[in-house]
Amino acid sequence: GEISSYEPFSDYCNSIITVIIENGVTVIPDFVFKSCVNLRKVNLPPSLTSIGMAAFWCCKSLAEINLPTCFSSIGGYAFGYCESLKEITIPDGITTIEQRTFTSCEGLEKIFLPNSLKTIAENAFNGCALLETIVLNEGLTTIGYNAFANTAITELIIPDSVTSISNFSSTSTNYSIIEGCQKLRKVILGDGLTTVTACLFNNLQALEEVVIGQNVTTIG
C-alpha cells in the first residue's frame, strides 16, 4: 500500500503530534508530512520500504523515528530541518543518502551508517551542528560537496574505497565536504583518492593533522 496525495494533511498539519502507520504500507510519498512542526513521534511499519523526498521536511519537533530493517530508499530533503531529532540508524540495504536528507538537523548527535552505503550526496549532513562523530564504511565510493559541512566532527577518516570527493570553490563561496567544521582536528584520506582539491582544507581553524593516501598524485 501507499499513502496517496500531495501534502494530504496540510489543512491540519500543525495539530498532528503522533503518526502511527499500519503494517502493509510500503511507501511514504513526497512531502506527505512536510512542515508538521508539532509532530513528535512516528511509528513506521516493518512493511515500509521507501520514504519520499521531503516527507518529513521541517518537522521541527520530531524527536523519535525508527527506520525498518527491510528498507531501500530515503528521498532527498526527507528529514531536513528536523531540529529535535537526536539519533538515527540507517538500515542496511540503503546505498545512497540523497542531497540534504539530514541538512540542518541541529540537534542530531548520533548517526549510524550501514555497510551497504555507496554514496553520500551533497549537503547530506550540512548544518548538523551537534554531530561530533561519523564513521564511514568501507565500500563507500562517493562523497558530495558540503556533505559534512558545519558539523562538530573532530576526526574524519575517508575509507580506501572512496574514489570521489566533490569539492570546489568560487570567488565568494567554498564547497568542501568539511567546510566550516571548526572542531575538526584530524583528516585521514584513503588510498582510493588520486586527487585532492586544495579548498578541502579551507576554513578549518582547529585542524592539526592531515594524512594523505599513498595514491594521491595531485593536490590543488
C-alpha positions as CSV (number, residue, x, y, z in Angstrom):
1,G,0.0,0.0,0.0
2,E,0.9,3.6,-0.3
3,I,-0.2,6.9,1.3
4,S,-1.6,8.9,-1.6
5,S,-1.9,12.6,-2.4
6,Y,0.4,15.6,-2.2
7,E,0.6,17.0,1.3
8,P,-2.7,15.4,2.3
9,F,-2.6,16.7,5.9
10,S,-1.7,20.3,5.1
11,D,-5.0,21.7,6.3
12,Y,-4.5,20.4,9.9
13,C,-0.8,19.7,9.8
14,N,0.0,21.8,12.9
15,S,-2.3,19.6,15.1
16,I,-0.5,16.3,14.3
17,I,1.6,15.1,17.2
18,T,2.0,11.4,16.7
19,V,1.8,9.3,13.5
20,I,1.3,5.6,13.5
21,I,1.5,3.9,10.1
22,E,0.0,0.4,10.0
23,N,1.7,-2.6,8.6
24,G,1.1,-3.1,4.9
25,V,2.1,0.4,3.9
26,T,5.3,0.3,1.7
27,V,5.8,3.9,0.6
28,I,5.6,7.3,2.3
29,P,5.3,9.7,-0.7
30,D,7.0,13.0,-1.3
31,F,6.1,15.9,1.0
32,V,3.4,14.0,2.9
33,F,4.2,15.3,6.4
34,K,6.2,18.4,5.3
35,S,6.2,21.2,7.9
36,C,4.1,19.4,10.5
37,V,6.0,21.4,13.1
38,N,4.4,19.8,16.2
39,L,4.9,16.2,15.0
40,R,7.0,14.5,17.7
41,K,6.9,10.8,17.1
42,V,6.5,8.5,14.1
43,N,6.0,4.7,14.2
44,L,6.8,3.1,10.9
45,P,5.7,-0.5,10.0
46,P,8.1,-3.3,9.0
47,S,6.5,-3.4,5.6
48,L,7.8,0.1,4.7
49,T,10.5,0.2,2.1
50,S,10.7,3.8,1.0
51,I,10.4,7.4,2.3
52,G,9.9,10.1,-0.4
53,M,11.5,13.4,-0.9
54,A,10.9,16.0,1.8
55,A,8.4,13.6,3.5
56,F,9.3,15.0,7.0
57,W,11.0,18.2,5.9
58,C,10.9,20.9,8.6
59,C,9.2,18.7,11.3
60,K,11.0,20.7,13.9
61,S,9.6,18.8,16.9
62,L,10.3,15.3,15.6
63,A,12.4,13.6,18.2
64,E,11.9,9.9,17.5
65,I,11.7,7.7,14.4
66,N,12.9,4.2,13.8
67,L,13.5,3.1,10.2
68,P,12.5,-0.6,9.4
69,T,15.2,-3.1,8.6
70,C,13.8,-4.0,5.2
71,F,14.3,-0.6,3.7
72,S,15.6,0.5,0.3
73,S,15.5,4.3,-0.1
74,I,15.2,7.7,1.6
75,G,14.4,10.7,-0.6
76,G,16.4,13.9,-0.6
77,Y,15.4,16.5,1.9
78,A,13.4,13.8,3.8
79,F,14.4,14.9,7.3
80,G,15.9,18.3,6.6
81,Y,15.4,20.8,9.5
82,C,14.1,18.1,11.9
83,E,15.8,20.1,14.7
84,S,14.8,17.8,17.6
85,L,16.0,14.6,16.1
86,K,18.9,13.4,18.2
87,E,19.8,9.9,16.8
88,I,19.1,7.8,13.8
89,T,20.2,4.5,12.4
90,I,20.2,4.0,8.7
91,P,19.3,0.3,8.0
92,D,21.5,-2.0,5.9
93,G,20.3,-2.0,2.3
94,I,20.4,1.7,1.8
95,T,23.0,2.6,-0.8
96,T,22.6,6.4,-1.1
97,I,21.9,9.2,1.3
98,E,20.5,11.8,-1.0
99,Q,21.1,15.5,-1.1
100,R,20.1,17.4,2.1
101,T,18.5,14.3,3.6
102,F,19.5,15.4,7.1
103,T,20.5,19.0,6.5
104,S,20.2,21.4,9.4
105,C,19.2,18.7,11.9
106,E,20.7,20.9,14.6
107,G,20.1,18.5,17.4
108,L,21.4,15.4,15.7
109,E,24.1,13.9,17.9
110,K,24.5,10.3,16.5
111,I,24.1,8.8,13.0
112,F,24.8,5.1,12.3
113,L,25.5,4.3,8.7
114,P,25.1,0.9,7.1
115,N,27.8,-1.2,5.4
116,S,25.7,-1.1,2.2
117,L,26.2,2.7,1.7
118,K,27.9,3.7,-1.6
119,T,27.1,7.4,-1.9
120,I,26.6,10.4,0.4
121,A,25.3,13.2,-1.7
122,E,25.9,16.9,-1.4
123,N,24.8,18.7,1.8
124,A,23.5,15.4,3.3
125,F,24.5,16.4,6.9
126,N,25.3,20.1,6.3
127,G,24.4,22.1,9.4
128,C,24.1,19.2,11.9
129,A,25.8,21.4,14.5
130,L,26.0,18.8,17.3
131,L,27.1,15.8,15.2
132,E,30.6,15.0,16.6
133,T,31.3,11.6,15.1
134,I,30.6,10.0,11.8
135,V,32.1,6.6,10.9
136,L,32.3,6.0,7.1
137,N,32.0,2.4,5.9
138,E,34.5,0.6,3.7
139,G,32.5,0.2,0.4
140,L,31.5,3.9,0.3
141,T,32.7,5.3,-3.0
142,T,31.4,8.9,-3.4
143,I,31.0,11.9,-1.1
144,G,29.3,15.1,-2.4
145,Y,30.3,18.7,-1.6
146,N,29.3,20.1,1.8
147,A,28.3,16.6,2.9
148,F,29.6,17.1,6.5
149,A,29.9,20.9,6.4
150,N,29.2,22.9,9.5
151,T,29.1,19.9,11.8
152,A,31.0,19.3,15.1
153,I,33.1,16.4,13.9
154,T,36.6,16.2,15.4
155,E,38.0,13.5,13.1
156,L,37.2,12.3,9.6
157,I,38.6,9.0,8.2
158,I,37.9,8.6,4.4
159,P,38.0,4.8,3.6
160,D,40.2,3.4,0.9
161,S,37.0,2.6,-1.1
162,V,36.2,6.3,-1.7
163,T,37.3,7.4,-5.1
164,S,35.5,10.6,-5.5
165,I,35.1,13.7,-3.2
166,S,33.4,16.7,-4.6
167,N,35.0,20.0,-3.6
168,F,35.1,23.2,-5.4
169,S,35.3,26.9,-4.7
170,S,34.1,30.1,-6.4
171,T,35.2,33.7,-5.7
172,S,32.7,34.0,-2.9
173,T,31.9,30.5,-1.6
174,N,33.8,27.4,-0.7
175,Y,32.1,24.0,-1.3
176,S,34.1,21.4,0.7
177,I,32.8,18.2,2.3
178,I,34.1,19.6,5.6
179,E,33.6,23.4,5.1
180,G,33.1,25.2,8.4
181,C,33.9,22.2,10.7
182,Q,35.5,24.3,13.4
183,K,36.2,21.4,15.7
184,L,37.8,19.2,13.1
185,R,41.4,18.3,14.2
186,K,42.3,15.3,12.1
187,V,41.6,14.2,8.5
188,I,42.8,10.9,7.0
189,L,42.4,10.5,3.3
190,G,42.2,6.9,1.9
191,D,44.2,5.3,-0.8
192,G,41.3,5.3,-3.3
193,L,41.8,9.0,-3.9
194,T,44.2,10.3,-6.6
195,T,43.4,14.0,-6.5
196,V,42.7,16.3,-3.6
197,T,41.3,19.8,-4.2
198,A,43.1,22.4,-2.2
199,C,39.8,24.0,-1.0
200,L,39.1,20.8,1.0
201,F,41.1,22.3,3.9
202,N,39.8,25.9,3.8
203,N,38.3,27.4,6.9
204,L,39.3,24.6,9.3
205,Q,40.7,26.6,12.3
206,A,41.3,23.6,14.6
207,L,42.9,21.3,12.0
208,E,46.2,19.8,13.4
209,E,46.9,16.7,11.3
210,V,46.2,15.6,7.7
211,V,47.2,12.1,6.4
212,I,47.2,11.8,2.6
213,G,46.7,8.5,0.9
214,Q,49.6,6.9,-0.9
215,N,47.9,7.1,-4.3
216,V,47.3,10.9,-4.3
217,T,49.2,12.5,-7.2
218,T,47.6,15.9,-7.4
219,I,46.8,18.5,-4.7
220,G,45.4,21.8,-5.9
